[in-house]
Amino acid sequence: MNLSTLIRKNSIVIAVGVILVLLIMNSMFTYRNKTVIKKSDVVMRECEEINFQCSQLVAELLHNIDLGIRGYAVTKSDTLFGPAAAAIEAIDERFDNIKRKLQAQNYDIDPLDKLRETYHGYADFVLEMKQHAKVDSIHTYSKMLKQNRGQDVFMHWSDVCLKIISFEDNLKDVARSEYESAINNNLYLQLLTLLIGLPTLGYVIHKIRNDDRERRALLQQLEENNRKYIFNPGTPLVLNDPKQVIHDSIVNLQQASAFIENISEGKYTVEWSGLDNSNKTLNETNLAGRLNNMRDQLKLLKRDEERRLWTNEGLTKFSEAVRNNQNNLTELSSEVIRFVTRYVGAQQGGLFVLRQDETSSFLELTACYAYDRKKFVERRIDIGVGLVGQTYLEGQTTMLTKLPQGYTYITSGMGETTPGCVVIVPMKYNDQIEAIIEIASLEKFENHHIAFLEKAGEFVASALQSARTTEKMQELLVTSQQQTEEIRANEEEMRQNLEELQATQEAMVRKQQEVDRIQEEENERARKLAEANRQTADLIAQKLKAAEEEIARLKSESNYR
């Protein structure tokens, strides 16, 4: 009897032996992995406990000693020194706990013993400080306090315990790695058992089909495993037709293979034939249920990826549109509301930009998309008024799915209807709200739509700030140019006035010279006239005197006679 014949005759025993070996290996490795998991968990807990106790050496012992001696120095109260006394008494207990655990881990404890001595030294130092404080030797107490021995203890603790903590973290990382490795080994072993066990069972069924009793037992086992591990249709178990049982198993495996192939090709709409709500609960843990769950998860991942790509692509196009129009506020507003409304699949939208007048701030409708006439008329909205004004105050996105009666209408050539959802998003940059966008749609907005609107709002707010700054610069430039022109005109007018003034001054100088000349001539005439009058007066005076002398002479002569 050759080897092939021996194998063929004992194929059932060999197949069963293979299954038993797999089960035994599965049990052995499961037990081993369970032991590893348990051991790793214990190691991680011990590491965390040692790290905690090391931190308590500072957080509890050193801290309580410092607080206790300071409190006692101020109040002389033993009650306030109680935490320090308790901490001093607990030093050996705490260090012994840590030492015992580190010894179990074969860690060098000499540095820890030296740290214990440091703590005891500091405890003796504190007790000495207490005695000085007790007898009111404040000078000595202050001098000892200024030595800052607690800082030396803390530095020694850092040098020792940080190394211990680092050592424990490394142990914990190793334990965690072994923990994860054990879990992965369990998974691989189960997959190996499934991949080897199912074909082996199929071979056993093929070899013992002539033995009715064994055949039925094996067929039942195959069908049960098929239902347990692959797919359970929820129908009564029927074993009258062995071929049908094998065919169903093959079909399930083929369907599983086709299902996996479709998923690998990204066809997430594939369905497991026969799986419906009536048998869904029966297939939660078998291959069909897990593949279904995997498909749903991959579908969600694909949807999230599509939404992420949709958002990134939209933000890229949107930022380009904003960048191309950021120097013109009107064009920027129109492009923003047009792009956003159409990109999110909405039917109506409006952009309200923050404005200021001499008395207050308000929101002005600078651009709209398919607004009805009534909404378009309301171009100014005061802060805090209506949903738009209230959203500005709160600074949070508002979404309405039940709109107030008459709030707005979406109109078309066939008629009008009330939107099914309205979202109002504050557009802010660096926590500064620059505008409010209101979008209305017949369908409810998804979370990624709102996230896109909020992210796009940052671009718009930044662009509005830039546009507002550019607009102010342009206004300042225009004002400066106007002022420059006015200054030039004033300079020209002043130059002409100066020339006229100079001409007038020259004419006045000439007239003054003429007046001076005439005045001199008049003065000369007056002088000559005065001289002539004086001479005439002198002559008349001489004549009168001569006449008087003559009269006197005549009177004298007359009297003489």
C-alpha positions as CSV (number, residue, x, y, z in Angstrom):
1,M,0.0,0.0,0.0
2,N,1.6,3.2,-1.2
3,L,1.2,6.6,0.5
4,S,-1.4,8.0,-1.8
5,T,-3.7,5.1,-1.3
6,L,-3.2,5.3,2.5
7,I,-4.1,9.0,2.4
8,R,-7.1,8.4,0.1
9,K,-8.6,5.7,2.4
10,N,-8.0,7.8,5.6
11,S,-8.8,11.2,4.1
12,I,-11.7,11.7,6.5
13,V,-9.5,10.9,9.5
14,I,-6.8,13.3,8.1
15,A,-9.4,16.0,7.4
16,V,-10.8,15.7,10.9
17,G,-7.3,15.6,12.2
18,V,-6.5,18.9,10.4
19,I,-9.7,20.5,11.9
20,L,-8.8,19.2,15.4
21,V,-5.2,20.5,15.0
22,L,-6.6,23.8,14.0
23,L,-9.0,23.9,16.9
24,I,-6.2,22.8,19.3
25,M,-3.8,25.3,17.9
26,N,-6.6,27.9,18.1
27,S,-7.2,27.0,21.7
28,M,-3.5,26.9,22.6
29,F,-2.8,30.2,20.9
30,T,-6.0,31.7,22.3
31,Y,-4.9,30.6,25.8
32,R,-1.4,31.9,25.2
33,N,-2.7,35.2,23.9
34,K,-5.1,35.5,26.7
35,T,-2.2,35.0,29.2
36,V,-0.1,37.6,27.3
37,I,-3.0,40.1,27.4
38,K,-3.6,39.5,31.1
39,K,0.1,39.8,31.8
40,S,0.5,43.0,29.7
41,D,-2.5,44.5,31.4
42,V,-1.0,43.8,34.9
43,V,2.4,45.3,33.7
44,M,0.7,48.5,32.4
45,R,-1.3,48.9,35.6
46,E,1.9,48.4,37.7
47,C,3.7,51.0,35.6
48,E,0.9,53.5,36.0
49,E,0.8,52.8,39.8
50,I,4.6,53.4,40.1
51,N,4.4,56.6,38.0
52,F,1.5,57.8,40.2
53,Q,3.4,57.0,43.4
54,C,6.5,58.8,42.1
55,S,4.5,61.9,41.3
56,Q,2.9,61.7,44.8
57,L,6.4,62.1,46.3
58,V,6.2,65.7,45.2
59,A,2.5,66.3,44.9
60,E,1.7,65.0,48.3
61,L,4.8,64.5,50.5
62,L,7.0,67.5,49.5
63,H,4.0,69.8,49.0
64,N,2.4,68.9,52.4
65,I,5.8,69.3,54.2
66,D,6.3,72.8,52.7
67,L,2.7,73.9,53.4
68,G,2.8,72.5,57.0
69,I,6.1,74.3,58.0
70,R,4.9,77.6,56.5
71,G,1.5,77.3,58.2
72,Y,3.1,76.5,61.5
73,A,5.6,79.4,61.3
74,V,2.6,81.8,60.8
75,T,0.1,80.4,63.3
76,K,2.2,78.2,65.7
77,S,-0.6,75.7,65.3
78,D,0.2,72.0,65.4
79,T,-3.0,71.4,63.5
80,L,-1.6,73.2,60.5
81,F,1.6,71.3,60.9
82,G,-0.4,68.0,60.8
83,P,-0.1,67.4,57.0
84,A,3.7,67.9,57.2
85,A,3.9,65.5,60.1
86,A,1.8,62.9,58.3
87,A,3.9,63.3,55.2
88,I,7.1,62.8,57.1
89,E,5.7,59.7,58.7
90,A,4.6,58.4,55.3
91,I,8.1,58.8,53.6
92,D,9.3,55.3,54.4
93,E,6.0,53.7,53.5
94,R,5.8,55.4,50.1
95,F,9.4,54.7,49.2
96,D,9.0,51.0,50.3
97,N,6.1,50.6,48.0
98,I,8.0,52.0,45.1
99,K,11.1,50.1,46.0
100,R,9.3,46.8,46.2
101,K,7.7,47.2,42.8
102,L,11.0,48.3,41.2
103,Q,12.8,45.4,42.6
104,A,10.3,43.1,41.0
105,Q,11.2,44.8,37.7
106,N,14.9,44.4,38.3
107,Y,15.4,48.1,38.4
108,D,18.5,49.6,40.1
109,I,17.1,51.1,43.4
110,D,20.3,52.7,44.7
111,P,19.2,56.2,43.4
112,L,15.8,55.7,45.0
113,D,17.5,55.0,48.4
114,K,19.6,58.1,48.0
115,L,16.4,60.0,47.3
116,R,14.8,58.6,50.4
117,E,17.8,59.9,52.4
118,T,17.3,63.3,50.8
119,Y,13.7,63.3,51.9
120,H,14.6,62.3,55.4
121,G,17.3,65.0,55.5
122,Y,14.7,67.5,54.4
123,A,12.3,66.2,57.0
124,D,14.9,66.7,59.8
125,F,15.6,70.1,58.4
126,V,11.9,71.0,58.5
127,L,11.6,69.7,62.1
128,E,14.6,71.9,63.0
129,M,12.9,74.8,61.4
130,K,9.8,74.0,63.4
131,Q,11.7,74.2,66.7
132,H,13.1,77.6,65.7
133,A,9.7,78.8,64.8
134,K,8.3,77.4,68.0
135,V,10.7,79.5,70.1
136,D,10.1,82.6,67.9
137,S,13.6,82.5,66.5
138,I,12.3,84.1,63.3
139,H,15.8,85.2,62.1
140,T,17.1,81.7,62.2
141,Y,13.9,80.4,60.7
142,S,14.0,82.9,57.8
143,K,17.7,82.1,57.2
144,M,16.9,78.4,57.0
145,L,13.9,79.1,54.8
146,K,16.0,81.1,52.3
147,Q,18.2,78.0,51.8
148,N,15.3,76.6,49.7
149,R,16.1,73.1,50.6
150,G,12.8,72.0,49.1
151,Q,14.1,73.1,45.6
152,D,17.1,70.8,46.1
153,V,14.8,67.9,47.0
154,F,12.7,68.6,44.0
155,M,15.7,68.7,41.7
156,H,16.9,65.4,43.2
157,W,13.4,63.9,42.7
158,S,13.5,65.1,39.1
159,D,16.9,63.4,38.5
160,V,15.7,60.1,40.0
161,C,12.0,59.8,39.4
162,L,11.9,61.1,35.9
163,K,14.2,58.3,34.9
164,I,11.9,55.8,36.8
165,I,8.9,57.3,34.9
166,S,10.8,57.0,31.6
167,F,11.6,53.4,32.5
168,E,8.0,52.6,33.4
169,D,6.8,54.3,30.2
170,N,9.1,52.0,28.2
171,L,7.8,49.0,30.0
172,K,4.3,50.1,29.4
173,D,5.0,50.6,25.7
174,V,6.4,47.1,25.5
175,A,3.4,45.6,27.3
176,R,1.0,47.5,25.1
177,S,2.8,46.3,22.0
178,E,2.6,42.7,23.3
179,Y,-1.1,43.3,24.1
180,E,-1.9,44.5,20.5
181,S,0.2,41.7,19.0
182,A,-1.8,39.1,21.0
183,I,-5.1,40.5,19.7
184,N,-3.8,40.6,16.1
185,N,-2.6,37.0,16.5
186,N,-6.0,35.9,17.6
187,L,-7.5,37.6,14.5
188,Y,-5.0,36.0,12.2
189,L,-5.6,32.6,13.7
190,Q,-9.3,32.8,13.4
191,L,-9.0,33.8,9.7
192,L,-6.6,30.9,9.1
193,T,-9.0,28.5,10.8
194,L,-11.9,29.8,8.7
195,L,-9.9,29.7,5.4
196,I,-8.6,26.1,6.1
197,G,-11.6,24.7,7.9
198,L,-14.3,25.5,5.3
199,P,-12.5,23.8,2.4
200,T,-11.7,20.9,4.6
201,L,-15.3,20.5,5.5
202,G,-16.2,20.7,1.9
203,Y,-13.8,17.9,1.1
204,V,-15.1,15.7,4.0
205,I,-18.7,16.2,2.6
206,H,-17.6,15.1,-0.8
207,K,-15.8,12.0,0.5
208,I,-18.6,10.6,2.7
209,R,-21.7,11.3,0.6
210,N,-22.3,7.5,0.1
211,D,-22.6,7.0,3.8
212,D,-26.1,8.3,4.5
213,R,-25.9,8.7,8.3
214,E,-22.5,10.3,8.2
215,R,-23.4,12.2,5.1
216,R,-26.4,13.7,6.8
217,A,-24.4,14.6,9.9
218,L,-21.7,16.2,7.8
219,L,-24.3,17.9,5.6
220,Q,-26.0,19.3,8.6
221,Q,-22.7,20.5,10.0
222,L,-21.8,22.1,6.7
223,E,-25.1,23.8,6.5
224,E,-25.0,25.0,10.0
225,N,-21.5,26.3,9.6
226,N,-22.5,27.9,6.4
227,R,-25.4,29.7,8.1
228,K,-23.3,30.5,11.1
229,Y,-20.2,31.8,9.3
230,I,-21.3,32.8,5.8
231,F,-25.0,33.4,5.4
232,N,-28.3,32.3,7.1
233,P,-31.3,32.7,4.8
234,G,-33.7,32.2,7.8
235,T,-35.5,29.3,6.1
236,P,-36.0,25.9,7.7
237,L,-33.0,23.6,7.6
238,V,-33.6,20.9,4.9
239,L,-31.0,18.2,4.2
240,N,-32.9,15.9,1.7
241,D,-30.8,17.0,-1.2
242,P,-27.0,16.9,-0.6
243,K,-26.3,18.6,-3.9
244,Q,-28.5,21.5,-3.0
245,V,-26.7,21.9,0.3
246,I,-23.3,21.9,-1.4
247,H,-24.6,24.1,-4.1
248,D,-25.8,26.6,-1.6
249,S,-22.5,26.6,0.1
250,I,-20.7,27.2,-3.2
251,V,-23.1,29.9,-4.1
252,N,-22.5,31.7,-0.8
253,L,-18.8,31.5,-1.2
254,Q,-19.1,32.7,-4.8
255,Q,-21.4,35.4,-3.7
256,A,-18.9,36.4,-0.9
257,S,-16.1,36.4,-3.5
258,A,-18.1,38.5,-5.9
259,F,-19.2,40.8,-3.0
260,I,-15.6,41.3,-2.0
261,E,-14.5,41.9,-5.6
262,N,-17.2,44.5,-6.1
263,I,-16.2,46.2,-2.9
264,S,-12.5,46.2,-3.9
265,E,-13.6,47.8,-7.2
266,G,-15.5,50.5,-5.3
267,K,-19.0,49.3,-6.2
268,Y,-20.6,50.0,-2.8
269,T,-24.1,49.5,-4.1
270,V,-23.7,45.7,-4.2
271,E,-26.2,43.7,-2.2
272,W,-26.0,40.2,-0.7
273,S,-28.7,38.3,-2.5
274,G,-31.3,37.0,-0.1
275,L,-30.3,39.3,2.8
276,D,-33.3,41.4,3.9
277,N,-34.9,42.8,7.0
278,S,-36.5,39.4,7.8
279,N,-33.1,37.7,8.3
280,K,-30.9,40.6,9.0
281,T,-30.6,39.9,12.8
282,L,-29.6,36.3,11.9
283,N,-26.6,37.5,9.9
284,E,-25.1,40.1,12.2
285,T,-22.0,38.1,13.1
286,N,-21.4,35.9,10.0
287,L,-19.5,36.7,6.8
288,A,-22.5,38.1,5.0
289,G,-23.4,40.4,7.9
290,R,-19.7,41.5,8.3
291,L,-19.3,42.1,4.6
292,N,-22.5,44.1,4.7
293,N,-21.2,46.2,7.6
294,M,-17.8,46.6,5.9
295,R,-19.6,47.8,2.7
296,D,-21.6,50.3,4.7
297,Q,-18.5,51.6,6.5
298,L,-16.6,51.9,3.2
299,K,-19.7,53.6,1.7
300,L,-19.6,56.1,4.6
301,L,-15.9,56.6,4.1
302,K,-16.4,57.1,0.4
303,R,-19.2,59.6,1.1
304,D,-17.0,61.4,3.6
305,E,-14.1,61.5,1.1
306,E,-16.4,62.7,-1.6
307,R,-17.7,65.4,0.7
308,R,-14.1,66.4,1.7
309,L,-13.1,66.5,-2.0
310,W,-16.3,68.5,-2.7
311,T,-15.5,70.9,0.0
312,N,-11.8,71.3,-0.9
313,E,-12.6,71.7,-4.6
314,G,-15.3,74.3,-3.8
315,L,-13.0,76.2,-1.4
316,T,-10.3,76.2,-4.1
317,K,-12.6,77.6,-6.8
318,F,-14.2,79.9,-4.3
319,S,-10.9,81.3,-3.0
320,E,-9.9,82.0,-6.7
321,A,-13.2,83.8,-7.3
322,V,-12.7,85.9,-4.1
323,R,-9.1,86.7,-5.0
324,N,-10.1,87.8,-8.5
325,N,-12.7,90.2,-7.1
326,Q,-11.4,91.3,-3.7
327,N,-10.5,94.8,-4.9
328,N,-14.2,95.6,-5.8
329,L,-16.7,95.2,-3.0
330,T,-19.7,95.1,-5.3
331,E,-18.3,92.6,-7.7
332,L,-17.0,90.5,-4.8
333,S,-20.5,90.4,-3.1
334,S,-22.2,89.4,-6.4
335,E,-19.7,86.7,-7.2
336,V,-19.7,85.3,-3.6
337,I,-23.5,84.9,-3.4
338,R,-23.8,83.6,-6.9
339,F,-21.0,81.0,-6.4
340,V,-22.1,79.8,-2.9
341,T,-25.8,79.5,-3.7
342,R,-25.2,77.5,-6.8
343,Y,-22.4,75.3,-5.3
344,V,-24.5,74.1,-2.4
345,G,-27.5,73.5,-4.6
346,A,-29.7,76.2,-3.1
347,Q,-32.2,78.3,-4.9
348,Q,-32.0,81.7,-3.1
349,G,-29.4,83.7,-1.2
350,G,-28.4,87.1,0.0
351,L,-25.2,88.7,1.4
352,F,-25.5,91.3,4.1
353,V,-22.3,93.3,4.7
354,L,-21.5,95.1,7.9
355,R,-21.7,98.9,7.4
356,Q,-21.4,101.9,9.7
357,D,-22.9,105.4,9.6
358,E,-22.5,108.3,11.9
359,T,-24.7,106.8,14.6
360,S,-24.6,103.1,14.5
361,S,-23.6,99.9,12.7
362,F,-26.0,97.9,10.5
363,L,-26.1,95.2,7.9
364,E,-26.7,96.1,4.2
365,L,-27.8,93.7,1.5
366,T,-25.0,94.2,-1.1
367,A,-25.8,91.2,-3.3
368,C,-28.6,88.6,-3.7
369,Y,-29.4,85.6,-5.8
370,A,-33.1,85.0,-6.9
371,Y,-34.5,87.1,-4.0
372,D,-38.2,88.0,-4.2
373,R,-39.0,91.7,-4.5
374,K,-40.2,92.0,-0.8
375,K,-36.9,90.6,0.6
376,F,-34.9,92.7,-1.9
377,V,-36.5,95.9,-0.7
378,E,-35.2,95.3,2.9
379,R,-31.6,96.3,2.1
380,R,-30.8,97.6,5.6
381,I,-31.1,95.5,8.7
382,D,-30.2,96.9,12.1
383,I,-28.1,94.8,14.5
384,G,-30.2,92.4,16.6
385,V,-33.3,92.9,14.3
386,G,-34.7,89.8,12.7
387,L,-32.9,86.5,12.2
388,V,-30.1,88.0,10.3
389,G,-29.5,90.7,12.9
390,Q,-29.8,88.2,15.7
391,T,-27.3,85.8,14.0
392,Y,-24.8,88.7,13.9
393,L,-25.2,89.2,17.7
394,E,-24.9,85.5,18.6
395,G,-22.1,84.8,16.1
396,Q,-23.4,81.3,15.5
397,T,-24.9,79.6,12.4
398,T,-28.7,79.4,12.4
399,M,-30.6,76.8,10.4
400,L,-34.4,76.8,10.1
401,T,-36.4,73.9,8.7
402,K,-39.8,75.3,9.8
403,L,-39.9,78.8,8.4
404,P,-42.3,81.5,9.7
405,Q,-45.3,82.2,7.5
406,G,-44.4,84.6,4.7
407,Y,-40.7,84.6,5.6
408,T,-39.6,84.2,1.9
409,Y,-40.7,82.4,-1.3
410,I,-38.8,80.7,-4.0
411,T,-40.3,81.7,-7.3
412,S,-40.1,80.3,-10.9
413,G,-42.0,80.7,-14.1
414,M,-44.5,78.0,-12.9
415,G,-45.2,79.6,-9.5
416,E,-43.7,80.0,-6.0
417,T,-43.2,77.8,-2.9
418,T,-41.8,78.1,0.6
419,P,-38.2,76.8,1.0
420,G,-37.7,73.7,3.1
421,C,-34.6,75.1,4.8
422,V,-32.8,78.4,5.4
423,V,-29.3,78.7,6.9
424,I,-27.9,82.0,8.1
425,V,-24.1,81.9,8.5
426,P,-21.9,84.6,10.1
427,M,-18.8,85.3,8.0
428,K,-16.0,86.0,10.4
429,Y,-12.3,86.3,10.3
430,N,-10.2,86.5,13.5
431,D,-13.4,86.4,15.5
432,Q,-14.6,89.6,13.7
433,I,-17.9,89.3,11.8
434,E,-17.8,91.1,8.5
435,A,-21.0,89.9,6.8
436,I,-24.0,87.5,7.1
437,I,-25.0,85.1,4.3
438,E,-28.5,83.8,4.1
439,I,-29.2,80.8,1.9
440,A,-32.6,79.2,1.2
441,S,-33.1,75.8,-0.4
442,L,-36.0,73.4,-1.1
443,E,-33.9,70.6,0.5
444,K,-32.4,70.5,4.0
445,F,-28.7,71.4,4.2
446,E,-26.3,68.7,5.2
447,N,-23.6,69.2,7.8
448,H,-20.9,69.4,5.1
449,H,-22.8,72.2,3.4
450,I,-22.9,74.2,6.5
451,A,-19.2,73.5,7.2
452,F,-18.4,74.6,3.6
453,L,-20.4,77.8,4.2
454,E,-18.6,78.6,7.5
455,K,-15.2,77.9,5.9
456,A,-16.0,80.0,2.9
457,G,-17.1,82.7,5.3
458,E,-13.6,83.0,6.5
459,F,-12.4,83.7,3.0
460,V,-15.2,86.2,2.4
461,A,-14.6,88.0,5.8
462,S,-10.9,88.2,5.0
463,A,-11.5,89.5,1.5
464,L,-14.1,92.0,2.8
465,Q,-11.6,93.3,5.3
466,S,-9.1,93.6,2.5
467,A,-11.6,95.2,0.2
468,R,-12.7,97.6,2.8
469,T,-9.1,98.5,3.5
470,T,-8.5,98.9,-0.3
471,E,-11.7,101.0,-0.6
472,K,-10.6,103.3,2.2
473,M,-7.2,103.6,0.6
474,Q,-8.8,104.5,-2.7
475,E,-11.0,107.0,-1.0
476,L,-8.0,108.5,0.8
477,L,-6.1,108.5,-2.5
478,V,-9.0,110.3,-4.3
479,T,-9.3,112.7,-1.4
480,S,-5.6,113.3,-1.5
481,Q,-5.7,113.9,-5.3
482,Q,-8.6,116.3,-4.9
483,Q,-6.8,118.1,-2.2
484,T,-3.7,118.3,-4.3
485,E,-5.7,119.7,-7.2
486,E,-7.3,122.2,-4.9
487,I,-4.0,123.2,-3.5
488,R,-2.6,123.6,-7.0
489,A,-5.6,125.7,-8.0
490,N,-5.3,127.8,-4.8
491,E,-1.6,128.2,-5.6
492,E,-2.4,129.4,-9.1
493,E,-5.0,131.8,-7.8
494,M,-2.6,133.1,-5.1
495,R,0.1,133.6,-7.8
496,Q,-2.4,135.6,-9.9
497,N,-3.5,137.6,-6.9
498,L,0.1,138.1,-6.0
499,E,0.9,139.4,-9.5
500,E,-2.1,141.7,-9.4
501,L,-1.1,142.8,-5.9
502,Q,2.4,143.5,-7.1
503,A,1.0,145.5,-10.1
504,T,-1.4,147.4,-7.7
505,Q,1.5,148.1,-5.4
506,E,3.6,149.4,-8.3
507,A,0.7,151.6,-9.4
508,M,0.2,152.8,-5.9
509,V,3.9,153.6,-5.7
510,R,3.7,155.5,-8.9
511,K,0.6,157.4,-7.7
512,Q,2.3,158.1,-4.4
513,Q,5.3,159.5,-6.2
514,E,3.0,161.7,-8.3
515,V,1.1,162.8,-5.1
516,D,4.5,163.5,-3.4
517,R,5.6,165.6,-6.4
518,I,2.3,167.5,-6.5
519,Q,2.5,167.9,-2.8
520,E,6.0,169.3,-3.1
521,E,4.8,171.7,-5.8
522,E,1.9,172.8,-3.7
523,N,4.2,173.2,-0.7
524,E,6.5,175.3,-2.8
525,R,3.6,177.5,-4.0
526,A,2.4,177.8,-0.5
527,R,5.8,178.8,0.7
528,K,6.2,181.3,-2.1
529,L,2.7,182.7,-1.4
530,A,3.4,182.9,2.3
531,E,6.7,184.7,1.5
532,A,4.8,187.0,-0.8
533,N,2.1,187.6,1.8
534,R,4.8,188.2,4.4
535,Q,6.6,190.7,2.2
536,T,3.2,192.3,1.4
537,A,2.4,192.5,5.1
538,D,5.9,194.0,5.8
539,L,5.4,196.5,3.1
540,I,1.9,197.4,4.3
541,A,3.3,197.7,7.8
542,Q,6.0,200.0,6.6
543,K,3.5,202.1,4.7
544,L,1.2,202.3,7.7
545,K,4.1,203.2,9.9
546,A,5.2,205.9,7.4
547,A,1.6,207.1,7.2
548,E,1.4,207.2,11.0
549,E,4.7,209.1,11.2
550,E,3.5,211.5,8.6
551,I,0.2,212.0,10.4
552,A,2.0,212.6,13.6
553,R,4.3,215.1,12.0
554,L,1.4,216.8,10.4
555,K,-0.4,217.0,13.8
556,S,2.8,218.3,15.4
557,E,3.1,220.9,12.8
558,S,-0.5,221.8,13.1
559,N,-0.2,222.3,16.8
560,Y,2.9,224.3,16.4
561,R,1.0,226.8,14.3
